[in-house]
């Protein structure tokens, strides 16, 4: 950096300012480097001490320091006066009771003026244990026994209410299995830990078909989808929970990886991606910079027919593995998987996908939109040491969020003239040069993403952020904090299935407990969730999220 500093060339104020900027940026760079070296030196000292048979610096944690706040919620949300709304119209009245005034307490001239209403919410916690006496007949002639069936919804040792409560407590209320057992015991239900586990995991098969139909209807319910992931441990091994959602549904899928091939399989609702070689494959290969000689060999593979994973892996090993590295081979598989995904008709394609800027999300939709909140976090992660740089960062962040709120105003009332003005303002704001090198580099990176950040100007109903997917992922995080993670593939399927149904019922305005009880008791009074998704998406304009 100092190579650009020529003291002899400083002959005016502008030259002095330029020299000072170089020095201040050097100070900033050295400060960051010094901090990184301090941490590395301490790690090396601890390792040397360990190799000598000694102990490194004891891992005694002092008072917990407040983690850096990279959240942008305060800047994103414009403060509005809070209005407390009455919830009485949302409360179901189960019974009505008239409370009379003791006539002896009334004066002779008292006149009746009607009633004053008070609504009190309460529940009844009591057992409903039933001893069924099932009539039984034997027929010597047919050598058969005839036994009266149990009422609909009754099977095993527990009735539909207990089974629905266990599922709702675990997947919607976030309770652990042990606490569910404790609560049921207090209510007078004798149930073992193994029986609770069986209700949560072993009986998820009937629900999987409805969860699959939720995905199918959800993908078709709007022009855009959110996608995100969070870590999940399966039997102690790191996996990833992928969350796909929009205002009408949420859907969870836990997989061992989070690469693009995994995401393609998630969107297709298959265990592994499907593969196809067609003309579109070579467009992807070119964009992935796969060498021409490799494209020529791939051109000799069978076209326009589904390819099994074992088959394409064998072709890779035979023709390309010796000359392409692992990353290039992955790009070949991705090109074939993307071709198969866009050629299939089993699941709806996603016109617009809204995500953060992780590379694995690219190419999964016709249009890829980026989250403004994630972009703002990059700026909040800058930690300038020089006061001037802190001021420059604060000033730019003010401009950043002012522009964000202008985009929100445009979404509420989209006009072509405003769209043109906002494009021009983006050009001006994100070509700014402040003199703070790290900030200027960050601004340039945002400018390079302009096409994805400004998709909203052509699609005003599109949110500016990926918060719905992050909030849905947070439900998995909270479940993970309480229950750690599933231990079997059967448990993985149950977690994904019931969490998808729980979050979808919430978005549809249904009680998850009432929904589960309806299905367990075989009442089927609640329509299939996929039908409700289609009804709500057809009947109403998609709400514009804040």
N, C-alpha and C positions, 0 to 999 in steps of 0.2 A: 504493500500500500504506500510506503514512504517513497517508492521510486517515482511516484507522481508529484512529490513535493520538491519544488525548485525554488529555494529562497531568493535566488537572484532574479527570478521572474516576477517577484511580488513588487509591483510598483503602484498599486492603487488599492482601494478598499475591497473591490471584488476579489482581487488576488489574495488578499489577506484572509478574507472570509473562506475562500476555497481551501487555503492551507489549514485554517483552523478546523474546518469540517473533516479534513483528512486525519488530523491529529485526534480529534474527538472520536471518530470512528475507530481509530487504532486503539484508543483507550478502552472503548467498548469491547472490541474484539479480544484484547489482552485480558480484560476482566473475566470474560466468559471462559477463555482458555485457562486462566489461572485457577478458577473454581473447579473446572474439570480435572486439572492436574492434581489439585489438592485431594480430590476424592480418589483418584487413581493411586496416588502415593500411599494413602492410608490403606487401601486395599492390598497393595504390594507389601507394606509393612506387616499387615496381619498374616499374609500368606507366608512370608519369611519366618515370622515367629512360629507359625504352625509347623513348618518344615524343620525347625530347630527343636521341636518338641515342646515349645513354650505356648503360651496363650497370647492371642492377639488382644486388641482392645476389647474389653468386655462389652457385650451387647446389652448394656443397661440403657433402657429407654427413659429419657427424661420426660418432662411434661410434653404431652402431645402438641406439636405445632399445628397450627391451622393450615390445612392444605391450600395451595394456591387456588383461587376462585377463577376458573375459566368459564363459568356460566355466563350467558348473555341474557338471561331472562329479564333482569331489571331494565336493560336497554331495549329489549324487544317489546316488552309490554308497556304501552302508554298508560299512565295512571288515569283511572276513571273513578268517579265517586261510586262507592259501593252502595248498592241498594238491597236491603234485606227483603227477600220475597217470602210470602206466606207459603207453607207447604201443606196446609190443611186439605187442599184439593187433591193431594197425592196420597192421602192416608185412607186406607180401606176401613170403613166402619163395620165391625162385626156384630155389635149389638147396641141397643139404645136403652137407657134407663132413666126414668123420670125420678127426680129427687124432690120430694115434697117438703114444704116448710111446716114445722110443727104448729098446728093451729093455735095451741095454747100460748105460743110466743108472739102471736099477732095482736095488734090493737084492734078494737071494734071497727074502725074506719078503713082498714087495710083493703086495697083493691088489687085483684089479680091482673098482672101486666105481661103475661106470657112467660117465656123461658129465656134464660141466658145459657148459651151453649159453651161447654168446655169439653175438648177432646183430649183424652188421656190414652197414650199408647202403652200396651202391656202384652205379654205373652204368657201362655200356660205351658209349663214344663212338667209333664206327667207321662207315665208309661201307658201303653195301650197293648199290653201283653195278652195274647189270645191263645186259648187252648182249643184247637179245632178237633172236633169229634167227627172223623170222616167215616161215613157209612161204608161198609165193606160187604160184598156178596161173593159167594163162591158158586160156580155152576159145575156140578159133577158131570153133566152131559158134555159141556164144551171144555171142561177141565181148565177153566179160566177164572181169575178173580176180578172183581169189579170194585174200584175204589173211587169214592167221590173226590173230584179235583179240588185243589185249593183255589181260593178266589184269585182273580187276576192280580198280578203284581206280587204275590206271595210265593217265595221259594226259599228253601234253606231255613236257617234259624232266625232270620231277621226280616222284618217287614219292610215295605217300600219306604216308609218315613226314615227309619234308621239308615237304610242304604243310601238314600238321597242326602241325608245330613252328613254322613261320612264323606261323600264325594264333594259336597259343597264346602264343608269345613276345610278340607285338604287343598282343593284346587282354587277356590274362590276366596276363602278367608285366610289362606296361608298358614293354617295350623299344622303342627307336626303330628305324626301318627300317635305318639305317646300322649300328647295333650288331648287329642280327640278321645283316646281311651279313657283318660282321666275325667273328661267332661261327661261322657256317656255313663261312666260309673256313678258319678254324682247324680245323674238323672235316673239311676236304677236299672241301667242296661248292663248285663254281664257279657262282655265281649273281649276276646283275647287280642293281643298284638298281631298274631298271625291272621286272624279273621279280618281285622281292619285292613291289613296289607292285601289280602285277597280281594276285598271289596274295591280297593283302589286300583289294583293292577290286573288281577286275573279276569275281571269282568268288563274290560274295555272294548272287546271285539264288537259288540253291537253298536257302539258309538262311533266306530271308525268310519263307517259308511257315511254317517251324517257329517262328520268333520270333512270328509273328502268332498261332499256336495257343497259345503260351505266355501271351500276353496274355489270350486268351479263357478259358483254364483258370485263370489266376491271378485274374482278376476274380471268378470263381465259387467260388474256394477258401476264402474266409472272409467274414465279415460286415463286415470293415473293411479299408481300404487306407490306405497312406501315400502322400503326394504332396509333391514338392519340386522345385526347379529350381536350376540353376547356369549361369553364363555359358559360352558356347562361341563361338569365332570360326570362321566359315566363309569361307575365302578372304579373311581379314582383316576381315570384316564381323561385327558383334556379333549373335549368336543366343543362344538359351537351350535348354539340355538339360533336359527334364522327366523326372522319375523317378517311376514308379509301382511300388509293391512291397508285399509282406506276407511272412510267414515262408517262403513257398514259392517265390517268384519275384521278379525285378526286371526292369523293362522301361524302356527309354530311348527318348525321342523328341525330336529336335532341331528346333526351329522358330524363325522369325525373331522372334516376339513371345512375351510371357508373359501376355497379357490373358486374360479369361474366355473369349472366343470361341476362342482358340487351345487352351485347356485342354479345352473341349468337343470340339473336333476330335481332340485327343489321346485322350480317353476313347473316342471312336467309332472310332479308328484310321482316320481319313480325312484327306485333305490339307486340306480346308476343312470348316467346320461345315455341317450341314444345317439347313434352316429349315422351320418349320411354324407356321401360325396356327390356334390352337384356343382353347377356353375358358381353359385354363391360361395362355395367353399374357397375358391381361389381368390375371391375378393378379400376374404378374411386372411388368407395366407399372405397375400401381398401387404395388407395393412399391418400384419404381425411381423413383417420383414423376414419371412421364411425364405431361404435361398432359392434361386430359380431352379437349380438342379434338383432340389428336393421337391419343388412343385411339379417338375416334369415327371419324377418317379410316382408321385401321388396321382398324377393324371392317368397313369396306367392301372390304377386300382378300379374295381367295378364301381360304376356310377348309378345314381338314382335308385338304389335299393338299400333297405335298412341293413346296418352293419352291427353285429354283436360286439361287445367290448373285447371279448377274448380274440375275436378275429382281427380287429383293427390293431390291437396290441401286438399280435403276431406279425402283421404287416410292418408295423414300425420296427420291430426287432429284426426283421429280415432285410428291410430296405434302407432304414434311416438311422438306427440306433448307433451304429459305429461312427457316424459322421456328424450327427446333431447332438447337442448337449440336452440335458434333461429339460431345461426351460424351453428350448425350441421344439422338442417333442411334445411338451404340454400345449404349445401353441397350435400344433397340428391337430391334436385331439380336440382342442377348443373350437377350431374352425369347423371340424366335422360335426361336433355336437351342436354348435350354433346353427349349422345348416339343417340338421334334423329338427331342431326346436322350431325354427321358422317355417319348416315344411309341414309339420304336424297340424292336425285339426282337433285333437282330443281336448286340449285346454286352450282357453282364450289367450291370445298374445297381449302383451302390455304395450299400449301406445306410448305412455310416458312413465318413466320410472324415476322417482325422487329419492336420492340417497346422499350420503356423504361422498367425498371424492376418492374413496378407495378404488384402486384400479380394477378389482375383480367385478365391479358393478357395470363396467363399460360393455357395450354391445348387447346387453340383455333386453333392450327395448329399441323401438324406432327412434325415440327421443329420450335423452338422458338429462334430467334436471338435477342441479346441485342445491344443497341446503345452505342458506345464508347464515344460519346460526353456526354451523360448523366452520364456515369461512371466517366469521367474526372471532371464533375461538383461537384461530391462528394468530390473530393480532394480540389477543389477551395473553398469549403465552410469551410474547416478547417481554424481556425483563431488562430494560435499559438502566444503566448505571449512571450515566451523565444526566443531570437535571434537565438540560436543554432537550435531550432526546425523549425524556419522559413527557415533557410538554408537547413535543411534536407528535408523539404517539397519542396522547389524550386528545389533541386537536383533531387528528385524523379520525380517531374513533368516533368523535362527535359527528363529523361529516358522514362517516360510514353509516351510523344508525339513523341519521336524518334522511339519507337516501333510502334506507330500508323502509322507513315509515312512509316515504313518498310512494314506494312500490305498493305498500298496503292500501294506501288511498286510491291508487290506480285500480287495484283489484275490486274495490267497492264500487267504482264507477269508471270502467275502462273506456277511454276515448282514444282514437287513432292519433290525435295531435299530442296527447299526453305520452303515448308510447314512444313517439319520435323524440319528444323532449327528454324522456328518461334514458333513452339510448345515448343521446348526446351527453347527458349529464354523467352517465357511466364512463364514457370516453374521457371526459375531462377529469373526473375524480380519480380514476385508476390509471392515469398517466402522470399523476402528480409526482414530483421529485422534492423530497423534504430535506435532503442532505444527511439524514440518518440512514446509513447504508442498509442495515437489517430491515428497517421499515420499508425502504424503497424496493428492496428485493421482494418483500411480502406483497406490496402493492402490485408489482409486475406479475407475480404469480396469480393474483386475483384477476387481473386484466386478461390473462391467458385463458381463463375459464368463463369469459364473458358470455359465450354462446349458451353454456349450460345454466349460468346464473340468471339469464334474462329470458328463459323459456316462458316465464310467467307473462311477459308482454304479449305473447301470442295465445296464451291459455290462462286467462285471468282467474279461473276457478282454482288453479293450481296453488297449493300452499307455498310459502316461501321457505319452509323449514321441514325437517324430517322428525319433528318432535313426536308425532303419533307413533312411529315405529320405535323410537327410543323409550317412550312411556310403556309400550307393550313389552319391550325387552326388559324394562325395569321390573315388570311382574315376575319374569323368570328369575331375575337377580334376587328379588325378595324371597321367592320360593326356594332358591338355591341356598340363601342364607339360613333358612329354617331347616330344610330337609337335605341339604348338601347336594344330592343328585341321585338319579336312578342308578340301580346296580345291574340291571339286565336290559336286553333289548326290548323285552316285554314292558318293562318299566318306562323306557324311553317313549315307546308308542303311547302308553297311557298318559304320561306327562304332556306330550304334544297334543294328543286328542282332546283331553279334558280342558287344558288351558286354552285351546282354540275355541272350544264351545263356551267356556266361561267368559272370555273376553268378547266373543261375538254376541252372546245374549245381552251383555251389558250395553253394547253399542245399539242393539235393537230395542232397548228399553224393557227387557224381560228380566225377571228374577231367575238366576241360575238354579237356585234351589227348587223353585216351582217348576222350572223346565225339566230338571233331573227327576223330580218326583212324578211329573206327568209321564215321562217315558218309563220309569221303573214300575209305576202302578198300572201301566198299559192303558192309560186313559186316552192318550193321543189327542187331547183337546188343543194343545199348542201345535200349530202347523209346522212343517219342516222348516228349519232355519233358512235353508236355501230359498224357499218360497218367500219368506219374510224379507230376505235381502233383496230379492227381485222386486217385490211389491214396493218396498221403501225407496229403492233406487229409481223405479219407474214413476212413482207418484209424486216425488218431491225433487226440487232442485237441490243438487249437492250443496250442503252448507259450506260456506267459505270459512275455514278455520282461522283463528286470530294469528 
